[in-house]
Amino acid sequence: MKKDIHPEYHTITVAMTDGTTYQTRSTYGEEGATLTLDIDPTTHPAWTKGNQTLVDRGGRVSRFNKKFDSFIS
């Protein structure tokens, strides 16, 4: 491998949105830097399943089927 082409790999602290922290190794910043997350697995809907619900408003599927029934037959 070529010398001096790889970034420095060092220990940093990661601060989650709930205030917890942990140490990991990264190329981010410099030795001892703190990476503060805006979104993390404890708060993001992609990991927490969110509070989104699907609602059929006024029978859209049945209205679509009724409107285009003549094209199917």
N, C-alpha and C positions, 0 to 999 in steps of 0.2 A: 504494500500500500504506500501511497505517497505520504510524505511527512507534511505536517502543518496545514492540512486541508480540512480536517474535521473540527467542528466547534467544541469548545470546552464543555465537559460534562461534569456537573457539580451538584451539591445538595441545596435544595430550596424548600421553603415552607409554603404549603397551599392552604389558603383560608377559605372555607366554605361559607355559604350565605347564612348558615345558622350559627356561625361563630366557632365551629370546630376547626382545628388545624391538624395537618399531618405533614411529615417531611418525606420528600421523594427526590430522586435524582433527575435532572433535566438540563437542557441547554438554554433554558430561559434565564435572562438577566445574568447576575453574577452570584458567586458563592454567598449563601445566606439571604438572598432576595426573597420577598414574599409575593406570591401570586394570589391576588384576591379575585375570586370568581363572582361574576354577576349572576350566572345561572349554573346550577349544579344538579346532580341526580336527585337531591332531596327536595328540590322545589320545582323542577321543570315538568310540565304536563306530559312530555314524552315518556318520562320514567314513572310518574306518579299516577298515570292513567287519567289525569285531569278530571274535570267535572262536566265534560261535554256529553250531551244526550241527543239522540236522533229523534225527531218528532215528525210524524206524517201529518202535515197540515192540510186538513180538508180533503183527504183521499186523493192526493195527486196522481198516484199510480192508477187508481180506478178511473179517474177522469181522463188520463192519457189513453188507457185501454179503450174506453168508450168512444173517444174522439177518433181514434185511428183503427177501430175495429173493422171498418170496411176495407182497409188495405190488406188485412191479414186473411180474410175469407176469400 
